[in-house]
Amino acid sequence: MRARAARDYLDAKRRVFKARFRDTARRLYYALRPGDAVLWQLRLDLRKISALVRKPPGSPYNTSHRYFVSAPVWPQDDAGHPIGEAPPDFEPMERPVVSVIVPVYNKIEFTLNCLWSIRRVRWKHPYEVIVVDDCSSDRTHALLSQAGGLRLVANERNLGFVRSCNAGARQARGDYLLFLNNDTQVLPGWMDELVDTFALRPDAGLVGSKLVYPDGRLQEAGGFVAQEGSGGNYGRNNDPNKPQYNFLREVDYCSGASIMVPRTLFEVLGGFDERYAPAYYEDTDLAFAVRRAGRKVFYQPLSRVIHHEGVTSGTDLRKGVKAYQVENKHKFYERWHEALVGHGWPGTDHRREAERYIGKRVLVINASASALDTESERTLALYIARLFQSCSCQVSFALRRDLSYVEDTIPALQRTGVECLYAPFVASLARHLRRRGSYYDAVFQYRANPTEAFLDPAMLHRLCPKAQFLSHTGDWNSLQQRERDILKGLAAG
């Protein structure tokens, strides 16, 4: 008895130590900013150590996908040297696919940072950059007028954010309008992922980016609107790499710091509604107008943007332009209160609000302990996901038994709207099902070995009370036929 009590005591002490260590590491991680190279490396090391403490046994921790805000905050050239105040030159485009529209009012240092982040990446699609100077009083016009290939629109009087965006859209020649705040820094894949989403989802009318604070905290993974009209940022201040924030998802709206919309649709809708001038709620209103026009609004997490929130308008709701946020909330509610029926009230579970457009849920598990080669694994996973998505199911995917992160395959699934479960955020499938099992309508195990049970059937039935349980052990052709039968059952139910 004494030995058992001693072991229990030591186990309890270890748990307390791990919890305190993770908390300390997390505080240090968010306190350090990426200014000094030594502090930057310490910040990354703390993040790795904190995760290693909580990693599941036998699950190698992969760090390469964990933290992506590694670029410097201020403009540098390709060699990493500061560029001072020189604006970048852009290649002139006669037939751009994308028109990037950046409304600015002062804050030239942030505008230069934004423009250089665009210029330093080679994008797949031809683009033009339109900067709308809203009567800045600093050196904005003098500096940007020197930039080759940049289309600079100078307002004759201060119009505010909404009207400046519309003024830039009237000058655009691209098939898609990409509105971007000047207090942003775009990351590789930002523009291309937005354009490709429209090809992937022909029903898309507006697509927005993942927004991240400069210190690595998540700012927004899509927005949701409460029944009384107030907006919320899903995942705010959380870890941007968690699975629930990293799959293509239909949302209420996306913040206008980085959104793309087809130019023809934007013109049909009349642009941003100027009742919300000078700013705030124009992006939410546009998203609801897109939905009323029969199109959908999507959040694309692989399009990533660092956003310095509140640089131009501040964050105090009691003064300046920011005060219009309160006034425009009432205007928005008056126009869209019927569309808000059925939405939750403030304080409702954010995840439920953010996933309101999700129908039936299917958990797909690779039950085999043996790994396929990367190309075969990706092809099979995408095929299975598309079959379930064809009957409007939301797919959650456990690609490996050890829940390790698979570099090429997981982003390919997330891009199409599949939630992938991976360590260290999902320590084990059993633990995941204890929390989320009641949400699943079906659990499908493929490559299942009858002689080697992966998950106990009795436990699955207990943790997923409303789910159908399906498994497959045969070859490729029988897998196709088996899943057709599954889809018929899900569609009928």
C-alpha positions as CSV (number, residue, x, y, z in Angstrom):
1,M,0.0,0.0,0.0
2,R,2.8,2.4,0.9
3,A,4.6,1.7,-2.4
4,R,1.4,2.4,-4.3
5,A,0.8,5.6,-2.4
6,A,4.3,6.7,-3.1
7,R,3.9,6.0,-6.9
8,D,0.6,7.9,-6.9
9,Y,2.3,10.8,-5.1
10,L,5.2,10.9,-7.6
11,D,2.8,10.7,-10.5
12,A,0.8,13.7,-9.2
13,K,4.0,15.7,-8.7
14,R,5.1,15.0,-12.3
15,R,1.7,16.1,-13.6
16,V,1.9,19.3,-11.6
17,F,5.4,20.0,-12.8
18,K,4.5,19.4,-16.4
19,A,1.5,21.7,-16.1
20,R,3.5,24.5,-14.5
21,F,6.3,24.1,-17.1
22,R,3.9,24.3,-20.0
23,D,2.3,27.4,-18.5
24,T,5.7,29.1,-18.0
25,A,6.9,28.2,-21.5
26,R,3.6,29.5,-23.0
27,R,3.9,32.8,-21.1
28,L,7.5,33.3,-22.2
29,Y,6.6,32.3,-25.8
30,Y,4.0,35.0,-26.1
31,A,6.0,37.6,-24.2
32,L,9.0,37.5,-26.6
33,R,8.8,39.4,-29.9
34,P,10.7,38.6,-33.1
35,G,13.1,41.5,-32.9
36,D,16.3,39.9,-31.7
37,A,17.7,36.8,-33.3
38,V,18.7,35.2,-29.9
39,L,15.2,35.9,-28.4
40,W,13.6,34.6,-31.6
41,Q,15.5,31.3,-31.3
42,L,14.7,31.0,-27.6
43,R,11.0,31.6,-28.5
44,L,11.0,28.7,-31.0
45,D,12.9,26.4,-28.5
46,L,10.4,27.1,-25.8
47,R,7.5,26.3,-28.2
48,K,9.2,23.0,-29.1
49,I,10.0,22.1,-25.5
50,S,6.4,22.9,-24.3
51,A,5.0,20.6,-26.9
52,L,7.5,17.8,-26.3
53,V,6.4,17.7,-22.6
54,R,2.8,16.9,-23.7
55,K,3.5,14.7,-26.8
56,P,1.9,11.3,-26.8
57,P,4.2,8.3,-26.4
58,G,5.4,6.9,-29.7
59,S,4.4,10.0,-31.6
60,P,7.4,11.9,-33.0
61,Y,6.9,15.6,-32.8
62,N,7.3,17.4,-36.1
63,T,8.2,21.0,-35.7
64,S,8.5,22.2,-39.3
65,H,4.7,23.0,-39.6
66,R,4.3,24.5,-36.1
67,Y,5.3,28.1,-36.4
68,F,5.2,30.0,-39.7
69,V,5.6,33.7,-38.7
70,S,9.4,33.6,-39.1
71,A,9.8,36.5,-41.6
72,P,11.1,39.8,-40.3
73,V,8.5,42.4,-39.5
74,W,10.2,45.3,-41.3
75,P,11.1,45.3,-45.0
76,Q,14.4,43.6,-46.1
77,D,15.8,42.8,-49.5
78,D,16.5,39.2,-50.7
79,A,19.8,39.2,-48.9
80,G,18.2,40.1,-45.6
81,H,19.4,43.7,-45.4
82,P,17.1,46.6,-44.4
83,I,15.8,48.5,-47.3
84,G,15.1,51.8,-45.6
85,E,12.3,53.8,-47.2
86,A,12.6,52.7,-50.8
87,P,9.3,51.4,-52.2
88,P,9.4,48.2,-54.3
89,D,9.0,48.1,-58.1
90,F,6.3,45.9,-59.6
91,E,6.2,44.3,-63.0
92,P,3.5,46.1,-65.2
93,M,0.6,43.8,-66.2
94,E,-1.7,44.4,-69.1
95,R,-4.1,41.5,-68.2
96,P,-3.8,40.8,-64.5
97,V,-5.8,38.0,-62.9
98,V,-5.8,39.6,-59.5
99,S,-6.0,43.3,-58.5
100,V,-4.6,43.9,-55.1
101,I,-6.2,47.0,-53.6
102,V,-4.5,48.6,-50.6
103,P,-6.3,51.6,-49.1
104,V,-3.9,53.8,-47.0
105,Y,-4.0,56.8,-44.7
106,N,-0.5,57.7,-43.3
107,K,1.6,55.0,-41.6
108,I,4.0,54.8,-44.6
109,E,6.3,52.4,-42.7
110,F,3.5,49.8,-42.5
111,T,2.6,50.4,-46.2
112,L,6.2,49.8,-47.3
113,N,6.3,46.6,-45.2
114,C,3.1,45.4,-46.8
115,L,4.2,46.1,-50.4
116,W,7.6,44.5,-49.9
117,S,6.0,41.4,-48.5
118,I,4.0,41.1,-51.7
119,R,6.9,41.9,-54.0
120,R,9.3,39.4,-52.4
121,V,7.2,36.3,-53.3
122,R,6.8,34.9,-56.8
123,W,3.1,34.3,-57.3
124,K,1.5,31.9,-59.8
125,H,-1.1,34.4,-61.1
126,P,-0.4,37.7,-62.8
127,Y,-1.4,40.6,-60.5
128,E,-1.4,44.4,-60.2
129,V,-1.2,46.5,-57.0
130,I,-3.4,49.5,-56.6
131,V,-2.7,51.8,-53.6
132,V,-5.4,54.3,-52.8
133,D,-3.9,57.2,-50.9
134,D,-6.7,58.8,-48.8
135,C,-5.1,62.2,-48.4
136,S,-2.2,61.1,-46.2
137,S,-0.3,63.8,-44.5
138,D,3.0,61.9,-44.2
139,R,5.4,61.0,-47.1
140,T,3.1,58.3,-48.5
141,H,2.4,60.0,-51.8
142,A,5.9,61.2,-52.4
143,L,7.5,57.8,-51.8
144,L,4.9,55.6,-53.5
145,S,4.9,57.8,-56.6
146,Q,8.5,56.6,-57.2
147,A,7.5,52.9,-57.3
148,G,7.5,51.4,-60.8
149,G,4.5,49.4,-61.9
150,L,2.5,50.5,-58.8
151,R,-0.9,52.1,-59.6
152,L,-1.3,55.0,-57.2
153,V,-4.8,56.5,-56.8
154,A,-4.8,59.8,-54.9
155,N,-8.2,60.9,-53.4
156,E,-8.9,64.6,-53.8
157,R,-10.4,64.5,-50.3
158,N,-10.4,62.1,-47.4
159,L,-13.1,59.5,-48.2
160,G,-12.5,56.9,-45.5
161,F,-11.8,53.2,-45.8
162,V,-15.1,52.1,-47.5
163,R,-15.1,54.7,-50.2
164,S,-11.4,54.3,-50.8
165,C,-11.9,50.5,-51.4
166,N,-14.6,51.3,-53.9
167,A,-12.4,53.9,-55.6
168,G,-9.7,51.3,-56.0
169,A,-12.1,48.7,-57.3
170,R,-13.3,51.0,-60.0
171,Q,-9.7,51.2,-61.3
172,A,-9.1,47.5,-61.2
173,R,-8.6,45.3,-64.3
174,G,-8.2,41.9,-62.7
175,D,-10.8,39.1,-62.6
176,Y,-10.5,39.0,-58.8
177,L,-10.3,41.9,-56.4
178,L,-8.1,41.3,-53.4
179,F,-8.6,43.8,-50.6
180,L,-5.6,44.1,-48.3
181,N,-5.0,46.3,-45.3
182,N,-1.7,48.3,-45.3
183,D,-0.8,47.1,-41.8
184,T,-0.3,43.5,-43.0
185,Q,2.5,41.3,-44.1
186,V,1.6,38.5,-46.5
187,L,3.2,35.1,-46.3
188,P,4.0,32.6,-49.2
189,G,0.9,31.1,-50.7
190,W,-1.4,34.0,-49.6
191,M,-2.6,35.1,-53.0
192,D,-2.4,31.8,-54.9
193,E,-4.4,29.9,-52.3
194,L,-7.3,32.4,-52.5
195,V,-7.4,32.2,-56.3
196,D,-7.2,28.4,-56.3
197,T,-10.1,28.2,-53.8
198,F,-12.4,29.7,-56.5
199,A,-11.3,27.0,-58.9
200,L,-11.8,24.3,-56.2
201,R,-15.2,25.7,-55.1
202,P,-17.2,27.2,-58.1
203,D,-19.9,28.2,-55.6
204,A,-17.5,30.5,-53.7
205,G,-18.3,34.2,-53.8
206,L,-15.8,35.5,-51.2
207,V,-12.7,33.9,-49.7
208,G,-10.7,35.2,-46.7
209,S,-7.3,34.6,-45.2
210,K,-6.1,33.4,-41.8
211,L,-5.0,36.4,-39.8
212,V,-2.2,36.1,-37.3
213,Y,-0.7,38.6,-34.8
214,P,3.0,39.4,-35.2
215,D,3.8,37.4,-32.1
216,G,2.3,34.2,-33.6
217,R,-1.1,34.2,-31.8
218,L,-4.1,33.6,-34.0
219,Q,-6.2,36.7,-34.7
220,E,-9.0,35.2,-36.8
221,A,-9.9,31.9,-38.4
222,G,-13.0,33.2,-40.0
223,G,-15.7,35.3,-38.3
224,F,-19.1,34.6,-36.9
225,V,-22.0,36.9,-36.2
226,A,-24.3,36.7,-33.1
227,Q,-28.0,37.0,-33.3
228,E,-27.9,40.7,-32.2
229,G,-25.4,41.6,-34.8
230,S,-22.1,41.6,-33.0
231,G,-19.2,39.9,-34.7
232,G,-16.6,37.5,-33.3
233,N,-13.2,36.3,-34.5
234,Y,-13.0,32.5,-34.2
235,G,-9.8,31.3,-32.4
236,R,-8.7,34.7,-31.3
237,N,-5.4,34.5,-29.2
238,N,-5.2,30.8,-29.7
239,D,-2.6,28.6,-31.4
240,P,-3.0,29.1,-35.2
241,N,-1.8,25.5,-35.9
242,K,-4.6,23.7,-34.1
243,P,-6.5,21.4,-36.4
244,Q,-9.9,23.1,-35.9
245,Y,-8.4,26.3,-37.4
246,N,-6.8,24.7,-40.4
247,F,-9.3,23.5,-43.0
248,L,-11.3,25.2,-45.7
249,R,-14.7,26.1,-44.1
250,E,-17.8,28.1,-44.9
251,V,-18.2,31.0,-42.5
252,D,-20.4,34.0,-41.7
253,Y,-17.8,36.5,-42.9
254,C,-14.0,37.1,-43.1
255,S,-12.4,40.3,-41.9
256,G,-11.7,42.8,-44.7
257,A,-7.9,42.9,-43.8
258,S,-7.5,40.2,-46.6
259,I,-10.5,39.1,-48.7
260,M,-10.9,38.2,-52.3
261,V,-14.1,38.5,-54.4
262,P,-14.7,38.2,-58.2
263,R,-14.8,41.6,-59.7
264,T,-18.0,41.0,-61.7
265,L,-19.8,39.9,-58.5
266,F,-18.5,42.9,-56.5
267,E,-19.8,45.2,-59.3
268,V,-23.2,43.5,-59.3
269,L,-23.5,43.9,-55.5
270,G,-22.7,47.6,-55.8
271,G,-19.3,47.3,-54.0
272,F,-19.0,47.9,-50.3
273,D,-22.2,49.5,-49.0
274,E,-21.3,53.1,-48.3
275,R,-23.9,53.4,-45.5
276,Y,-21.1,52.0,-43.4
277,A,-18.7,54.8,-44.3
278,P,-16.1,55.6,-43.2
279,A,-15.4,52.1,-41.9
280,Y,-16.5,48.9,-40.0
281,Y,-19.1,46.2,-40.8
282,E,-18.7,46.8,-44.6
283,D,-16.9,43.4,-44.9
284,T,-19.6,41.6,-42.8
285,D,-22.3,43.2,-44.9
286,L,-20.6,42.2,-48.2
287,A,-20.3,38.6,-47.0
288,F,-24.1,38.5,-46.2
289,A,-24.8,40.1,-49.6
290,V,-22.7,37.5,-51.3
291,R,-24.7,34.7,-49.5
292,R,-28.0,36.3,-50.5
293,A,-26.8,36.3,-54.1
294,G,-26.5,32.5,-53.9
295,R,-22.8,32.2,-53.4
296,K,-20.8,31.0,-50.4
297,V,-18.2,32.7,-48.1
298,F,-15.1,30.6,-47.3
299,Y,-12.2,30.8,-44.9
300,Q,-9.0,29.5,-46.5
301,P,-6.3,28.8,-43.8
302,L,-3.5,28.2,-46.2
303,S,-3.7,31.9,-47.2
304,R,-1.9,33.5,-44.2
305,V,-1.4,37.1,-43.3
306,I,0.3,38.8,-40.4
307,H,-2.0,41.7,-39.3
308,H,-1.0,44.6,-37.0
309,E,-4.5,45.2,-35.7
310,G,-5.7,48.8,-35.2
311,V,-2.7,50.6,-36.6
312,T,-4.8,53.2,-38.5
313,S,-8.1,53.4,-36.6
314,G,-6.9,52.3,-33.1
315,T,-8.8,49.9,-30.8
316,D,-10.7,52.3,-28.5
317,L,-14.5,52.1,-29.4
318,R,-15.1,55.4,-27.7
319,K,-13.2,57.7,-30.1
320,G,-12.0,58.2,-33.6
321,V,-13.0,56.1,-36.6
322,K,-13.2,53.0,-34.3
323,A,-16.4,54.5,-32.7
324,Y,-18.2,53.8,-36.0
325,Q,-18.0,50.1,-35.1
326,V,-20.7,50.5,-32.5
327,E,-22.9,52.7,-34.8
328,N,-22.5,50.5,-37.8
329,K,-23.5,47.4,-35.8
330,H,-27.0,48.8,-35.5
331,K,-27.1,49.6,-39.2
332,F,-26.0,46.0,-40.0
333,Y,-28.6,44.5,-37.7
334,E,-31.4,46.6,-39.2
335,R,-30.6,45.3,-42.6
336,W,-29.8,41.6,-41.8
337,H,-31.8,40.8,-38.7
338,E,-33.9,38.2,-40.6
339,A,-30.7,36.4,-41.7
340,L,-29.5,36.3,-38.1
341,V,-32.4,34.2,-36.9
342,G,-31.0,31.0,-35.5
343,H,-27.6,32.4,-34.7
344,G,-26.4,32.1,-31.1
345,W,-26.3,35.0,-28.7
346,P,-23.0,36.4,-27.4
347,G,-21.3,33.9,-25.2
348,T,-22.5,30.9,-27.2
349,D,-19.9,28.2,-27.8
350,H,-17.6,29.7,-30.4
351,R,-16.8,26.4,-32.2
352,R,-20.5,25.7,-32.7
353,E,-21.1,29.2,-34.1
354,A,-18.0,29.0,-36.4
355,E,-19.1,25.6,-37.7
356,R,-22.8,26.3,-38.2
357,Y,-22.7,25.4,-41.9
358,I,-21.3,21.9,-41.3
359,G,-23.8,19.1,-41.8
360,K,-23.0,15.4,-41.2
361,R,-19.6,14.6,-39.8
362,V,-17.5,11.6,-40.7
363,L,-14.3,10.5,-39.0
364,V,-11.9,8.7,-41.3
365,I,-9.1,6.6,-39.7
366,N,-6.2,4.9,-41.4
367,A,-6.2,1.8,-39.2
368,S,-3.0,0.2,-40.6
369,A,0.3,0.4,-38.7
370,S,2.2,0.2,-42.0
371,A,2.8,3.4,-43.9
372,L,2.3,3.9,-47.6
373,D,4.6,5.9,-49.8
374,T,3.8,9.6,-49.7
375,E,2.2,9.8,-53.2
376,S,0.0,6.7,-52.7
377,E,-1.0,7.9,-49.2
378,R,-2.1,11.3,-50.5
379,T,-4.0,9.9,-53.5
380,L,-5.9,7.5,-51.3
381,A,-6.7,10.0,-48.6
382,L,-7.9,12.6,-51.1
383,Y,-10.1,10.0,-52.9
384,I,-11.8,8.9,-49.7
385,A,-12.3,12.5,-48.5
386,R,-13.9,13.5,-51.9
387,L,-16.3,10.6,-51.7
388,F,-17.7,11.7,-48.4
389,Q,-17.6,15.4,-49.3
390,S,-19.8,14.5,-52.4
391,C,-22.7,13.9,-50.1
392,S,-22.0,17.2,-48.1
393,C,-20.3,15.5,-45.2
394,Q,-17.6,17.2,-43.1
395,V,-14.6,14.9,-43.0
396,S,-12.2,14.6,-40.1
397,F,-9.1,12.6,-40.9
398,A,-6.6,10.6,-38.8
399,L,-4.0,10.0,-41.5
400,R,-1.6,8.0,-39.3
401,R,-2.1,5.8,-36.3
402,D,0.6,7.7,-34.4
403,L,-1.1,11.0,-35.4
404,S,2.2,12.3,-36.8
405,Y,2.1,15.3,-39.2
406,V,2.5,14.4,-42.8
407,E,4.0,17.4,-44.6
408,D,2.6,17.1,-48.1
409,T,-0.6,15.2,-47.5
410,I,-2.2,17.1,-44.7
411,P,-2.1,20.6,-46.4
412,A,-3.5,19.0,-49.5
413,L,-6.5,17.7,-47.4
414,Q,-6.9,20.9,-45.5
415,R,-7.0,22.9,-48.7
416,T,-10.1,21.0,-49.8
417,G,-12.0,21.3,-46.4
418,V,-10.8,18.2,-44.5
419,E,-10.0,18.6,-40.8
420,C,-6.8,16.6,-40.1
421,L,-6.1,15.3,-36.6
422,Y,-2.4,15.4,-35.6
423,A,-0.1,15.6,-32.6
424,P,0.6,17.3,-30.3
425,F,-2.9,18.9,-30.4
426,V,-4.6,15.5,-30.6
427,A,-2.7,13.3,-28.2
428,S,-4.7,10.2,-29.0
429,L,-7.8,9.2,-30.9
430,A,-9.4,7.8,-27.7
431,R,-9.0,11.1,-25.9
432,H,-10.3,13.0,-29.0
433,L,-13.4,10.8,-29.1
434,R,-14.1,11.3,-25.4
435,R,-14.5,15.0,-26.2
436,R,-15.9,15.0,-29.7
437,G,-17.2,11.5,-30.3
438,S,-20.9,12.5,-30.0
439,Y,-20.5,14.9,-33.0
440,Y,-19.8,12.1,-35.5
441,D,-22.4,10.6,-37.7
442,A,-20.1,7.9,-39.1
443,V,-16.7,6.4,-38.3
444,F,-14.9,4.8,-41.2
445,Q,-11.7,2.8,-40.8
446,Y,-9.8,1.8,-44.0
447,R,-6.8,-0.5,-44.4
448,A,-8.1,-2.3,-41.3
449,N,-6.4,-5.5,-40.3
450,P,-8.8,-8.0,-38.8
451,T,-6.1,-9.6,-36.8
452,E,-4.9,-6.4,-35.3
453,A,-7.6,-4.3,-33.7
454,F,-6.7,-0.6,-33.6
455,L,-9.6,0.8,-31.6
456,D,-11.8,-1.3,-29.4
457,P,-15.3,-1.6,-31.0
458,A,-17.0,-1.4,-27.7
459,M,-15.2,1.8,-26.8
460,L,-16.1,3.3,-30.2
461,H,-19.8,2.5,-29.8
462,R,-19.7,4.1,-26.3
463,L,-17.9,7.3,-27.3
464,C,-19.7,7.8,-30.6
465,P,-23.3,6.9,-29.7
466,K,-25.0,8.1,-32.9
467,A,-22.4,7.0,-35.4
468,Q,-22.4,4.3,-38.0
469,F,-19.3,2.2,-37.8
470,L,-17.7,1.1,-41.1
471,S,-14.4,-0.6,-42.0
472,H,-12.7,-1.8,-45.1
473,T,-10.0,-4.4,-45.5
474,G,-10.2,-5.1,-49.3
475,D,-8.5,-3.8,-52.4
476,W,-9.0,-0.6,-54.3
477,N,-12.0,-1.6,-56.4
478,S,-13.9,-3.1,-53.5
479,L,-13.1,0.1,-51.5
480,Q,-14.8,2.2,-54.2
481,Q,-17.9,-0.1,-54.1
482,R,-18.0,-0.1,-50.3
483,E,-17.9,3.6,-50.1
484,R,-20.7,4.0,-52.7
485,D,-22.9,2.0,-50.4
486,I,-21.8,4.1,-47.4
487,L,-22.7,7.3,-49.3
488,K,-26.1,6.1,-50.2
489,G,-26.8,5.3,-46.6
490,L,-25.6,8.7,-45.4
491,A,-27.6,10.5,-48.0
492,A,-30.7,8.6,-47.1
493,G,-30.3,9.3,-43.4
